[in-house]
Amino acid sequence: MTMTAERPGPGFAELFGPPPAETELASLYTDLVDRAEEEGLLDLAYRTLETPVGTLLLAATLAGLVRVAYDSEGLDGVLDQLAHKVSSRILLAPKRLDEAARQLEQYFSGGRTSFDLPLDLRLSAGFRRSVLSFLPAIRYGQTASYQFVATAVDNPKAVRAVGTACATNPLPVVIPCHRVIRSDGQLGAYLGGPDIKRRLLDMEAHR
Amino acid sequence: MPAKKPFSEVVARHGSTVLRVCRAVVGAVDADDAWSETFLSALRAYPALPADANVEAWLVTIAHRKAVDIVRKAQRSAKPVAEVPVAATAVDLDETEVDLTRLLSRLPERQRFAVVYHYLGGLPYAEVAAVVGGSPEAARRAAADGIAKLRKARALNSGASPAGRGADSCAEMCK
């Protein structure tokens, strides 16, 4: 920023009036979101949601829910990634995610066993995508092994690749990669951390 | 090359400065409109902006265009009740002015733009010139002239003799 002009000194502040209040900026921001939606300029809308497994970030394109991220993934980093991989036209715009948030809240309170949402799987391709597309077939309260999933997607030798597909699932919880466990009954890794995987499975088992 | 930041971060980082620029250029009443038009237009063009661009200078440039649009529109519809700062003629600043924001709105357009975009918007003179036209040197002179007028008016307002507190406020304003 060496090219930037000097900032006003103390005597300059009053020339330009007081800095705008946060509430004024917040209301302008809300109007901007509405107009961006109207004009189809909002490629990505996001919001956060407090859940029993921590803060989740939810992001949706015009096509559907594109990303669910755990706090542990670093929410700023996730937004940077979305700007890079999907579009930089991102705004904090909760309205587009109302339905996803409602269904997730129902899921966490035990009132929902599957999700009925438009999904945008563009962050996953090829084999990983076919794995993710299969996962909703593992019902609430059940588990399947990595081996089982590999066989189900017609690639029985690709057990490790199934693990990678789960580890890079852009839509955890909604696409239930937490229901895929090791053949020996151990839970295996989880992108939100093993504790959260256990917690989700316990919750589903004791509904 | 640095990665492009999410637009939400652009608004969070520069929203306040852009609103102050809009207020200084079109006045408080139309500033909200100018701000919204600026960020909507910026959102549309953002994906094509080079990742290493000076985002604030870019936003101030857009804000300038939107402000001019709004003022032109107001002049065309010519509502006599609305006060349109840009339409104000370049009156001599006098001792009856007590409010510096108001003084600023009374500066000739070129001087006001130069003062606002350089000192509030943070644009170097080369960029100020790119926005308002003319050479960087002319932009620098317009800003200096504007500041000198404001300084003089302020010294008069504070009731000090030009040689006394006026000189202090010059030092303060010019850092």
HADDOCK unambig.tbl for C-alpha pairs under 7 A between the chains (distance, minus, plus):
assign (segid A and resid 3 and name CA) (segid B and resid 124 and name CA) 6.44 0.50 0.50
assign (segid A and resid 4 and name CA) (segid B and resid 122 and name CA) 5.82 0.50 0.50
assign (segid A and resid 4 and name CA) (segid B and resid 123 and name CA) 5.82 0.50 0.50
assign (segid A and resid 4 and name CA) (segid B and resid 124 and name CA) 5.45 0.50 0.50
assign (segid A and resid 5 and name CA) (segid B and resid 118 and name CA) 6.31 0.50 0.50
assign (segid A and resid 5 and name CA) (segid B and resid 122 and name CA) 4.91 0.50 0.50
assign (segid A and resid 5 and name CA) (segid B and resid 123 and name CA) 5.45 0.50 0.50
assign (segid A and resid 5 and name CA) (segid B and resid 124 and name CA) 4.68 0.50 0.50
assign (segid A and resid 6 and name CA) (segid B and resid 119 and name CA) 6.76 0.50 0.50
assign (segid A and resid 6 and name CA) (segid B and resid 122 and name CA) 6.53 0.50 0.50
assign (segid A and resid 7 and name CA) (segid B and resid 119 and name CA) 5.76 0.50 0.50
assign (segid A and resid 7 and name CA) (segid B and resid 120 and name CA) 6.79 0.50 0.50
assign (segid A and resid 7 and name CA) (segid B and resid 122 and name CA) 6.23 0.50 0.50
assign (segid A and resid 8 and name CA) (segid B and resid 119 and name CA) 5.31 0.50 0.50
assign (segid A and resid 8 and name CA) (segid B and resid 120 and name CA) 6.50 0.50 0.50
assign (segid A and resid 9 and name CA) (segid B and resid 173 and name CA) 6.20 0.50 0.50
assign (segid A and resid 9 and name CA) (segid B and resid 175 and name CA) 5.81 0.50 0.50
assign (segid A and resid 10 and name CA) (segid B and resid 172 and name CA) 6.93 0.50 0.50
assign (segid A and resid 11 and name CA) (segid B and resid 172 and name CA) 5.39 0.50 0.50
assign (segid A and resid 11 and name CA) (segid B and resid 173 and name CA) 4.54 0.50 0.50
assign (segid A and resid 12 and name CA) (segid B and resid 173 and name CA) 5.70 0.50 0.50
assign (segid A and resid 14 and name CA) (segid B and resid 100 and name CA) 6.80 0.50 0.50
assign (segid A and resid 15 and name CA) (segid B and resid 100 and name CA) 5.15 0.50 0.50
assign (segid A and resid 15 and name CA) (segid B and resid 101 and name CA) 4.87 0.50 0.50
assign (segid A and resid 15 and name CA) (segid B and resid 104 and name CA) 6.83 0.50 0.50
assign (segid A and resid 16 and name CA) (segid B and resid 20 and name CA) 6.69 0.50 0.50
assign (segid A and resid 16 and name CA) (segid B and resid 24 and name CA) 6.19 0.50 0.50
assign (segid A and resid 16 and name CA) (segid B and resid 101 and name CA) 5.74 0.50 0.50
assign (segid A and resid 17 and name CA) (segid B and resid 101 and name CA) 6.22 0.50 0.50
assign (segid A and resid 19 and name CA) (segid B and resid 16 and name CA) 6.93 0.50 0.50
assign (segid A and resid 19 and name CA) (segid B and resid 20 and name CA) 6.87 0.50 0.50
assign (segid A and resid 20 and name CA) (segid B and resid 16 and name CA) 6.23 0.50 0.50
assign (segid A and resid 28 and name CA) (segid B and resid 36 and name CA) 6.94 0.50 0.50
assign (segid A and resid 32 and name CA) (segid B and resid 36 and name CA) 6.09 0.50 0.50
assign (segid A and resid 32 and name CA) (segid B and resid 40 and name CA) 6.69 0.50 0.50
assign (segid A and resid 36 and name CA) (segid B and resid 40 and name CA) 6.63 0.50 0.50
assign (segid A and resid 41 and name CA) (segid B and resid 44 and name CA) 6.34 0.50 0.50
assign (segid A and resid 79 and name CA) (segid B and resid 6 and name CA) 6.53 0.50 0.50
assign (segid A and resid 80 and name CA) (segid B and resid 5 and name CA) 6.08 0.50 0.50
assign (segid A and resid 80 and name CA) (segid B and resid 6 and name CA) 6.10 0.50 0.50
assign (segid A and resid 83 and name CA) (segid B and resid 4 and name CA) 6.79 0.50 0.50
assign (segid A and resid 83 and name CA) (segid B and resid 5 and name CA) 6.52 0.50 0.50
assign (segid A and resid 83 and name CA) (segid B and resid 6 and name CA) 5.23 0.50 0.50
assign (segid A and resid 84 and name CA) (segid B and resid 4 and name CA) 6.76 0.50 0.50
assign (segid A and resid 88 and name CA) (segid B and resid 4 and name CA) 6.87 0.50 0.50
assign (segid A and resid 88 and name CA) (segid B and resid 5 and name CA) 6.69 0.50 0.50
assign (segid A and resid 88 and name CA) (segid B and resid 6 and name CA) 4.82 0.50 0.50
assign (segid A and resid 88 and name CA) (segid B and resid 7 and name CA) 5.80 0.50 0.50
assign (segid A and resid 88 and name CA) (segid B and resid 47 and name CA) 6.17 0.50 0.50
assign (segid A and resid 89 and name CA) (segid B and resid 6 and name CA) 6.57 0.50 0.50
assign (segid A and resid 89 and name CA) (segid B and resid 7 and name CA) 5.46 0.50 0.50
assign (segid A and resid 89 and name CA) (segid B and resid 43 and name CA) 6.31 0.50 0.50
assign (segid A and resid 90 and name CA) (segid B and resid 6 and name CA) 5.63 0.50 0.50
assign (segid A and resid 90 and name CA) (segid B and resid 7 and name CA) 5.25 0.50 0.50
assign (segid A and resid 90 and name CA) (segid B and resid 8 and name CA) 5.70 0.50 0.50
assign (segid A and resid 91 and name CA) (segid B and resid 7 and name CA) 6.38 0.50 0.50
assign (segid A and resid 91 and name CA) (segid B and resid 8 and name CA) 4.65 0.50 0.50
assign (segid A and resid 92 and name CA) (segid B and resid 8 and name CA) 6.43 0.50 0.50
